[in-house]
Amino acid sequence: MMNSNPVLRRLETVFREQELPCPWVPPILASQLAEYAPAMFASRPLTSGLYGLEPFVAEYLATPEPFVALGFDGHGLVSQAVHYYLADERVAVFVQQRWGTLFDDPAHDRECWAIMIKHTRKLLELAAERFPAGERLIVVQSSFDQPRFGWQRAGETGQPRWELCAAQGSPILAAAALRRRLQAAA
């Protein structure tokens, strides 16, 4: 089915050209989506490129408002990445995967991206259906830094107590942590 939103069509084209699955954008944020630089999309104006992940995390922790930012950004020959930052009132996921450098294995990286995007979508659906009221889950998955996740009470700002993950793919680990927390609360 052809998407009637021209910005979403452009986003889908950009990801298709890289042979990567295009991440899900919630309809309410899709209507706000714009392309702020070549292959960089967001639901609000970008004050910097996507490659600087930590400012996006810090901004969400200070003012947890829904947004999406995604696309391709980087610098130099070995510091390029594909990004997917999605936040709402219950969960924020920041995925940054190295992509398109001389040292990458495109087939392996495509598979990793597809798995992370699939599990991120499942995590978002689970959070919307069963997340405990009054808490937020923040997941940070980067090829360039240690993956981590943390919980934050609604209304709080600042750093959560981060749980560091030994392996890449922390959205999967965070989803498991969320399931355990929901089962313990039931």
C-alpha positions, 0 to 999 in steps of 0.5 A: 500500500502506498503511503500518502505522507510524502515525508514518510515515503521519502523516509521509507525510500532512504531506508530501502536504498540501504536495504534496511527495514524502516523503523516504525513511526507512531501515527501521531509523530508521523504527522509531525515528521520532516526531513531536516537534513539529507537522510535525517528525519524528526518530529521536531526541529533538530538542533544537531545531527543524529550522531551525537546520541547523548544530547538526545538522551539528556534532553528526554531525561530533562523534559520527557516529551514524545518525539522521533528522530531517525536516519543516517549521520556520522563523520569521518570514515569509521564513524557513520551510523543508522539511528532510531530515537523514539520516545513517549510517556512510557518508554524511550528507545535510542538505537544507534548502530554503526553503518556504512563504513569500510570496516562494516559487514553489511549483511551482518549489520542488516541482520542486527538492525532488523532484529533490533527494530523488530524487538524495539517495536515489540517493546513499545507495544508491550509498554503501551499495553502493560507498562506500570503506571507512573514509570518510564523505561529508557533504553540506550543501544549504541555500537559506540558505547555500552548499552544500558537501560534504566527506570524513571518515575513519571514526573522525575527528571535527571539520570535514572539508575542505569543497568549496564548490559554486557552485550549489544542488543539491549532492547532485547534485554530491556524487554526481558527486564520489562517482562520480569517486572510486569510478572512480579507486579501481577 
